[in-house]
Amino acid sequence: MSQANDFNNAIVQHQVHKLSGSPLLWQIINALQIEQSIDEHCPGGKQAVSNGQAALAVLLTRLLKPKALYKIAPWLKASGVEVLLKHEAEAFTDDALGRLLDALSPATETLWTQIIGQALQQYPAMAERVIQYDITSCYFEGSYEDSELVQYGYSRDHRPDAKQMNLGLSLTGQSGLPLLYELLAGNTADNQTPFAHLAKLKQPLKTLNYPFSIVMVSDRAMLNRQLVAGYLQQKQHFVGPWTPPEVRDIVRSVPEAELMASPLAFQPQSAKADAPPTYYGVMREWAFAYDHQQANLQVLVLYSRGKARLDAKKRQDHLDKLISGLTTIQHNLNRLRYKRYCYVQERIHALLRRYPVARKLVTWSLKEDAGLLKFTFEQVEEALAEAAHMDGRYALVTNSDLSADALVIAFKQGKC
């Protein structure tokens, strides 16, 4: 105890810094040799702070507490993160950080490939066969009239009034290592991007001697007959949800007993340890015709308990509201505006558009006889049974040799 007291009394001054996750990040940053790579490709000349050091300051701030450039130096000082750097916080002025960004621009692709290579060398398990490809977007306030990238388009942010820019990204399935990103115009349709993105992705993979022949996983917006034919012509493996009429017939044809006898191992993160299987699936083969050729694709017919509940609930909700609306029309028939055939017909069609899930579950008839309208409708029990049979069912289509369990993991792992 006396030695501890002597040590405590010998301390003249002490400081406490809340470094949060910076020591862990610092270990990873050093392993990736980010500072050395940036100084190699973006030498800073005689400036006090090298571009490599400036990049570390920006990177740490961005990962721990994102701030504008002019606020980075004060935050480095206040947080104590400056102790990890070779300079005091005051040296990282917004001018120094701005020069870094200017220097990075022409060397971005080279640096990206080099740093990804370092990541795969230091963490080889991050290299995976399955690659997730998706598109996200960010919207902008303002006109941006001179920008080719910032355009009006389909808004994932539910801001059709704002211009946006799209970002295409490929990353490894489970480890989530980003392999390629590209900026896309905000009005670019998802299904216009896969081939160009794949061509760009192959370049760094070749440079890095990537150890796998990749399987591209995408969502339903990125699969159609032309794209599937293109993948086959390029001998590129793919996985994605797709239900053209032929696949829908396959999905419909699988007996319920066969599906329920084929549980899959994948469980959502939210599932309890003792929960019953969430997904069930069986494989079917599909002879896909394209460009006077034919290829045998694998169709994994899936059943999801959660999706089945949602499908049934949505169908019942649409059906109840549709019937209620049609009953109101029937009640008002031959009164005021409901005396006019065209008006009543438009009201019926408006209800069918509003509740599309129930559209095929009801038949109706509108006739005019001796100046009076007659409107009748009824549920179609056969259609209701067919809809219930399809509850929870969908399909993944692939030309790969992945098993049923591997296909579900490949598709779901980037969405949980």
ZIWOQUI-V123637 format. One line per field, one symbol per residue. phi: phi as a letter, one per 30 degrees, with the letter a starting at -180 (. if undefined). psi: psi as a letter, one per 20 degrees, with the letter a starting at -180 (. if undefined). burial: b if it has 24 or more other C-alpha atoms within 12 Angstrom, else e. A space follows every 50 residues. Layout:
phi = ???
psi = ???
burial = ???
This chain:
phi = .dddddddddddbbbcbcdhcdddddddedddhdddddddcbdcicddcd dddddddddddddcaebdedcdeededddideddcdbdeddcddddddde ddddedcedddeddddddddddbddddbddbdbabbabcbcjdhdccdcd bdaecdchbddcdbbcbcbcbdecdiddcabbdbedcddeddcedddddd ddddddddhedbddcdcbcddcbaddddddddddhcdbbadabdeddddd eddddeddddcbdcddbdddddecddecbbabcbcbdccahibbbdcccc dcbcddddddddddddddddddddddddddddeibhdddceddddddddd ddddbddceccbcbbbbbbhiccbbbaadcdddddddddceicabccacc cddedddddedddcbc
psi = hhhghgghhiohqqqppnicjhgghhggghhilggggghgimqjcjqgpq hgghhhggggghhgnprqgiigghggghiiihiiriqqhhimrhgghhhg hghhgijggggggghhggghghmhiipqhpppprparpqqprglhjphho rqapoijlmiiqrrpqopppqqfghkophpqqpqqijpqgjihggggggh hhghhghilpiqoqopprahijpagggghggghjkpqrprppmrhghhhg ghipqhhggijmqqhpqqhiqqhjqrqhqqqqqqqpoppplkrpqoqpoo oqppgghgggggggghgggghghgghhgghhipkpchjipghggghhghg ghhhmhhjgjipqrpoqppkiqqppqqqqohghghgghhipiqaqppqjr jqrgghgggghhhjj.
burial = eeeeeeeeeeeeeeeeeebeebeebbeebbebbbbbbbbebbbbeeeebb bbbbbbbbbbbeebbeeebebbbbbbbebbbbebbeebbbbbbbebbebb bebbeeeeeebbbbbbbbbbeeeeebbbbbbbbbbbbbbbeeeeeeeebb bbbbbeeeeeebbbbbbbbbbbbbebbbbbbbebbbbbbbbebbbebbee bbebbeebebeeebbbbbbbebbbbebbbebbeeebbbbbbbbeeebbeb bbebeeeebbebbbebbbeeeeeeeebbbbbbbbebebeeeeeeeebbbb bbbbbeebeebbeebbebbeebbebbeebbeebbeeebbebeebbebbee bbeebebbbbbbebebeeeeeebbbebeeeeeebeebbbbbbbbbbbbbb bbebbbbbbbbbbbee
